[in-house]
Every structure is written in structure tokens, then in C-alpha cells.
Amino acid sequence: MSAVPGSRRRPPASPQAAAGGRRRELSRRVPASPRRSTSARWGEDLGLFEIGRDYPRLAAHLGRLAADPAVVFAHAVKDGRPATTSGRCLGHVSLAGLEPRLLAA
């Protein structure tokens, strides 16, 4: 089966095949990294998995991300601790504070 009708190229069988047979490394920060970190933390908090045992490469990547300012900020906000921001976050709004604006829309 071709990737595009009339094309002779087949889609890669796996992400490793797409990377030329190499495993994709979780070594660099990407925009989704803070989200990935938070999702993994929730999964572990909910008892869905144990990151270090079940996903050792992800655990190593998350260990490196722990010092990332965006991850530090996200964890501080979640834990209710004071959070230092780059200035782009202008504060938090409660759902009750948004309710009048949502109802007016």
C-alpha cells in the first residue's frame, strides 16, 4: 500500500524506520516537554504506572527537564507554591472570576 495514490513509496513501518533505523532520542526540549512532564507526573500520581520502572528513557528525559524554567513554573503552580515567571504569565483567573464573562458571551 502506497502512502500517496499512484506513488511507489511506502510509509515507514515505525518511528524508528522513519528515523533511518535509529531510535528517536528524548534528549532535547520541545514545546510539548512541560506538558509531557506534567502528564507523566499525573500518571504516576494516579498509580497508572511507575515512570522509572515502566519507562526508563522517559524518566531520564524528565530528570533532565526538571531544571527547565517552564517545568519548574508548572510544578510550582500545581503545588500552590510561589512561582517565578518570565513575565509572560500575567496571573491566574478562577473559574468563578470568568463566569460573568462566559455568560455574557
N, C-alpha and C positions, 0 to 999 in steps of 0.2 A: 504494500500500500504506500503510495507516494504522499509526501507532505502537501503538495500542491497538485491539483489535477493536471495531468499531462507532463508532470515533472518526473525525472528519474531518481531524484534524491529522496532518500527515506529519512524520516525524522529520527533523531538519536533515540536509542533504546533506553537510555537512562541519563541522569545528570552527569555521571562520570564519563559516559560516552561523549556527551556534548562538550565536556572539558578536555577532550583528547585523551580519555582514559585515566586522567588524573582525578583524584577526589577533590572536590571543592573544599577549600580551607575556610574555616571560620576565624580568620586571623585579622580581618580589617573591619573597622567600624563602618556601618552603612546607616542610612537614615532610620531603618527599622530596628536598629540594635537596642535602643532603650525599650521599645515595645516588646522585643523578643525577651529581653531581660525580665521585664515585668510579667509577661505571660508565663515564663518558666518559673518564676518565683511563686506565682499564684498556683500553678500546677503542683508544685511541691508542697505549698501550704495546705492545699486541699487533699493531699495524700494521693494524688493521681499517679505520681512517680517519684523516684529519688534521682535527682539530676546526676549526682556523682556516680551512682551505680548504673543507671539506665542509659545515660547519655554523657559519657566522659568527655568527648570532644566539645560538646556544648558547655559542660561545666568549666572546662579550661577557658573557653571563649568568654563566658560570663565572669570568670575571675579576672580576666584582663579588662572587661568592660566596667568592673566595679568602680574604678577610678575615673571613669568618664563623667564630666560635669553634668550631662543630661541624665545619666543614670543616677548619680548622687542626688540630683534635684528631684527626680521622680520618686525615689525611695523616701526622701525626707518628707515630701508632700503626703505620700501614702501613710507614713508613720506618724504624721502630725507634728513633725519636728520643724524648727525654723529652717527655711530653705533659701540658699543664696542663688539668685538668678542672674542671668546675663543682661537682664533689663528688658527682655522681650516678653516675659510673663508679667502682666500688669496686675495680677491678683486673681483671686478666685471668687466665684459668684455661686451662692447656694441656689438650689432649685427653687426654693421659696422666693428668692430675690428675682428670679427670672419669670416666675408665674404671671405677674401682671403684663409683662411684655409678650409672653406667649399667648395669653388670652386676647390681647389686643390685635394680634396678627391675623 
